[in-house]
Amino acid sequence: MNINSLEITGYESDSGGSMGELGSYTLQLNPSDISFEVGRTEQEAEEEVNAEGSSITSRAITFVRRRVQFKFTIDNTGAIPFEPDGVSAADMGSVSSSISKLEKLTVIPVDSTHRPPFVMINWGMGTLNVFGSVEGFNYTYTFFNSDGVPLRAEVSITVVELEFDGQKLFQSPDITKLPIVKEGDSIVSLSEKYYHNKKYYLKLAEVNNLSSFRRLKKGSSLEVPPIKKKY
């Protein structure tokens, strides 16, 4: 990726792994403007039951999340010396194929997950680096040739950043996670990391059919489900 060009990369899931990468789109012209909305969100506290069966109230967790909107132009009138990403000579100058590529990487549900892709937005040295989901995708064709073929479009994309545990990660707090066990991990430490409470280690061991709480096999995968009220 050229750090001088904004790049949009689509992923099948929020793990962001290279195996689930759907492809990337490089802007022909960088954004005309970028707006950031930074807000604090709180996870509602729920009454839960700990591993010993006692009723507890989960603490609310505060997140700082960014909503980023940027606008840019796709132009195939010949005014720019290189074509937009996703178009070819067969398109007869139309920018519709470029729009279609963007849609596929950002908003059209993925066959394997039946949900829209997750996206990584990168531009410059720290100017824009966001991983999240696309909340809004809008475009307007602004110039046509005599046959009605769209040669230029103005695009606006809004991305809502993902966060978990107070940090921006490639994970959602509301879905089952499958972390890989690393050196030094234990059931207790994983309970603290994902549930913010060590007392859930018994439930975590039960879900994964573990007979020993002391030693986990490095490189193995554990199932970490959301802890709901029913527990």
C-alpha positions as CSV (number, residue, x, y, z in Angstrom):
1,M,0.0,0.0,0.0
2,N,1.2,3.5,-0.9
3,I,0.9,5.6,2.3
4,N,-0.1,8.5,0.1
5,S,-3.2,6.8,-1.0
6,L,-6.2,5.8,1.2
7,E,-6.8,2.1,1.1
8,I,-10.0,0.2,2.1
9,T,-9.6,-3.5,2.8
10,G,-12.6,-5.8,3.4
11,Y,-12.7,-8.8,5.8
12,E,-15.1,-11.7,6.2
13,S,-15.0,-11.4,10.0
14,D,-13.9,-9.1,12.8
15,S,-10.8,-11.2,13.4
16,G,-9.1,-9.3,10.6
17,G,-7.0,-12.2,9.6
18,S,-5.3,-12.5,6.1
19,M,-7.2,-15.7,5.4
20,G,-10.5,-13.8,5.6
21,E,-9.4,-10.9,3.5
22,L,-11.8,-10.1,0.7
23,G,-9.6,-7.7,-1.2
24,S,-8.7,-4.0,-1.2
25,Y,-9.6,-0.8,-2.9
26,T,-7.2,2.1,-3.4
27,L,-8.7,5.6,-3.8
28,Q,-7.9,7.4,-7.1
29,L,-8.2,10.7,-5.3
30,N,-7.8,11.0,-1.6
31,P,-10.6,12.3,0.6
32,S,-11.8,15.9,0.1
33,D,-12.6,15.9,3.8
34,I,-12.7,13.6,6.9
35,S,-15.0,14.1,9.9
36,F,-14.6,12.4,13.2
37,E,-17.3,11.9,15.8
38,V,-15.9,10.7,19.1
39,G,-18.3,9.4,21.7
40,R,-18.4,7.4,24.9
41,T,-20.6,4.3,25.0
42,E,-21.5,2.2,28.0
43,Q,-22.5,-1.4,28.2
44,E,-25.6,-1.7,30.4
45,A,-25.0,-3.5,33.6
46,E,-26.9,-6.8,34.0
47,E,-27.7,-9.0,36.9
48,E,-25.7,-12.2,36.5
49,V,-24.8,-15.3,38.5
50,N,-21.1,-16.1,39.2
51,A,-19.6,-19.6,39.1
52,E,-20.6,-20.2,42.8
53,G,-24.2,-19.4,42.0
54,S,-24.4,-16.1,43.8
55,S,-26.2,-13.2,42.2
56,I,-23.9,-10.3,41.1
57,T,-24.3,-7.2,39.0
58,S,-21.9,-6.8,36.1
59,R,-20.1,-3.5,36.0
60,A,-20.7,-1.1,33.1
61,I,-17.7,-0.8,30.8
62,T,-17.0,2.5,29.1
63,F,-15.7,2.7,25.6
64,V,-14.4,5.6,23.5
65,R,-15.5,5.0,19.9
66,R,-14.9,6.9,16.7
67,R,-17.4,7.3,13.9
68,V,-15.5,8.4,10.8
69,Q,-16.9,9.9,7.6
70,F,-14.9,10.7,4.5
71,K,-15.8,11.8,1.0
72,F,-13.9,11.4,-2.2
73,T,-14.3,11.5,-6.0
74,I,-14.1,8.8,-8.6
75,D,-13.3,10.2,-12.0
76,N,-12.9,8.5,-15.4
77,T,-13.3,11.5,-17.7
78,G,-9.7,11.6,-18.6
79,A,-8.9,14.5,-16.4
80,I,-6.8,12.2,-14.1
81,P,-4.0,10.2,-15.8
82,F,-4.9,6.9,-14.2
83,E,-8.2,5.0,-14.0
84,P,-10.2,4.4,-10.8
85,D,-9.7,1.1,-9.0
86,G,-12.0,-1.6,-10.4
87,V,-12.6,-0.3,-13.9
88,S,-11.2,-1.5,-17.2
89,A,-11.4,-0.7,-20.9
90,A,-14.5,-2.9,-21.3
91,D,-16.4,-0.5,-19.0
92,M,-16.4,2.2,-21.8
93,G,-15.4,4.8,-19.3
94,S,-18.1,4.0,-16.7
95,V,-17.3,4.3,-13.0
96,S,-20.1,1.9,-12.1
97,S,-17.7,-1.1,-11.8
98,S,-15.5,0.9,-9.4
99,I,-18.6,1.6,-7.3
100,S,-19.6,-2.1,-7.4
101,K,-16.1,-3.2,-6.2
102,L,-16.4,-0.8,-3.2
103,E,-19.9,-2.1,-2.4
104,K,-18.6,-5.7,-2.4
105,L,-15.8,-4.8,0.0
106,T,-17.9,-2.7,2.4
107,V,-21.6,-3.4,2.4
108,I,-22.7,-6.4,0.4
109,P,-23.2,-9.4,2.8
110,V,-20.4,-12.1,2.5
111,D,-21.7,-15.5,1.4
112,S,-19.8,-17.4,4.2
113,T,-21.1,-15.1,7.1
114,H,-24.3,-13.7,5.7
115,R,-23.4,-10.3,7.1
116,P,-21.6,-7.2,5.6
117,P,-17.8,-7.2,5.7
118,F,-15.6,-5.6,8.3
119,V,-13.2,-3.0,6.9
120,M,-9.8,-1.5,7.6
121,I,-9.2,2.1,6.5
122,N,-5.6,3.2,6.2
123,W,-4.2,6.5,5.0
124,G,-0.9,8.2,5.6
125,M,1.2,8.1,8.7
126,G,-1.5,7.9,11.3
127,T,-3.9,10.3,9.6
128,L,-6.6,7.6,9.4
129,N,-6.3,4.0,10.7
130,V,-9.7,2.5,11.6
131,F,-11.1,-1.0,11.8
132,G,-14.9,-1.4,11.9
133,S,-18.1,-1.7,10.0
134,V,-19.6,0.6,7.4
135,E,-22.6,2.4,8.7
136,G,-23.3,4.5,5.6
137,F,-22.3,4.2,1.9
138,N,-23.6,6.9,-0.4
139,Y,-22.7,7.9,-3.9
140,T,-23.9,10.3,-6.5
141,Y,-23.1,10.2,-10.2
142,T,-22.2,13.8,-11.1
143,F,-21.1,13.6,-14.8
144,F,-22.3,11.6,-17.8
145,N,-21.3,11.2,-21.4
146,S,-23.7,11.6,-24.3
147,D,-24.9,8.0,-23.9
148,G,-25.7,8.4,-20.3
149,V,-22.7,6.5,-19.0
150,P,-21.6,7.8,-15.6
151,L,-18.0,9.1,-15.8
152,R,-17.7,10.7,-12.3
153,A,-19.1,10.0,-8.9
154,E,-19.0,11.6,-5.4
155,V,-18.8,9.0,-2.6
156,S,-19.3,9.2,1.1
157,I,-18.5,6.4,3.5
158,T,-19.1,6.3,7.2
159,V,-17.2,3.7,9.3
160,V,-18.0,2.9,13.0
161,E,-15.0,1.7,14.8
162,L,-15.0,-1.6,16.7
163,E,-13.8,-1.7,20.3
164,F,-13.5,-4.2,23.1
165,D,-12.2,-4.1,26.6
166,G,-11.7,-0.4,26.3
167,Q,-9.3,-0.9,23.4
168,K,-9.7,-1.0,19.6
169,L,-9.4,-4.6,18.6
170,F,-10.5,-6.9,15.8
171,Q,-13.2,-8.4,18.0
172,S,-16.8,-7.7,19.1
173,P,-17.8,-8.1,22.8
174,D,-21.2,-9.6,21.9
175,I,-20.1,-12.7,20.0
176,T,-18.4,-16.0,21.0
177,K,-14.6,-15.6,20.6
178,L,-12.1,-18.4,19.9
179,P,-8.7,-17.1,21.2
180,I,-5.6,-19.1,20.7
181,V,-3.8,-20.1,23.9
182,K,-0.5,-18.3,24.4
183,E,2.4,-19.1,26.7
184,G,1.4,-18.2,30.2
185,D,-2.4,-18.2,29.6
186,S,-4.6,-19.8,32.2
187,I,-8.4,-20.2,32.6
188,V,-8.3,-17.6,35.4
189,S,-6.4,-15.0,33.3
190,L,-8.7,-15.6,30.3
191,S,-11.7,-15.2,32.5
192,E,-10.3,-11.9,33.7
193,K,-9.4,-10.7,30.2
194,Y,-12.7,-11.5,28.5
195,Y,-15.2,-11.2,31.3
196,H,-13.5,-8.7,33.5
197,N,-14.0,-11.1,36.4
198,K,-11.9,-14.0,37.5
199,K,-15.0,-15.8,39.0
200,Y,-16.1,-17.0,35.6
201,Y,-13.2,-19.4,35.2
202,L,-15.4,-22.4,36.3
203,K,-17.9,-21.6,33.6
204,L,-15.1,-21.2,31.0
205,A,-13.7,-24.6,32.0
206,E,-17.1,-26.2,31.8
207,V,-17.8,-24.8,28.3
208,N,-14.5,-26.2,27.1
209,N,-14.7,-29.6,28.9
210,L,-11.5,-28.9,30.8
211,S,-10.6,-31.2,33.7
212,S,-7.5,-29.2,34.7
213,F,-7.5,-25.5,35.5
214,R,-3.8,-25.2,35.9
215,R,-2.4,-26.0,32.4
216,L,-3.6,-25.1,29.0
217,K,-2.1,-26.4,25.8
218,K,-0.2,-23.7,23.9
219,G,-1.6,-23.2,20.4
220,S,-5.0,-24.7,21.2
221,S,-8.3,-22.8,20.7
222,L,-10.8,-22.1,23.5
223,E,-14.4,-21.1,23.2
224,V,-15.2,-17.9,25.1
225,P,-19.0,-17.3,24.9
226,P,-20.7,-14.2,26.1
227,I,-21.8,-14.4,29.7
228,K,-25.6,-13.7,29.8
229,K,-28.1,-13.4,32.6
230,K,-29.0,-17.1,32.3
231,Y,-25.6,-18.0,33.8
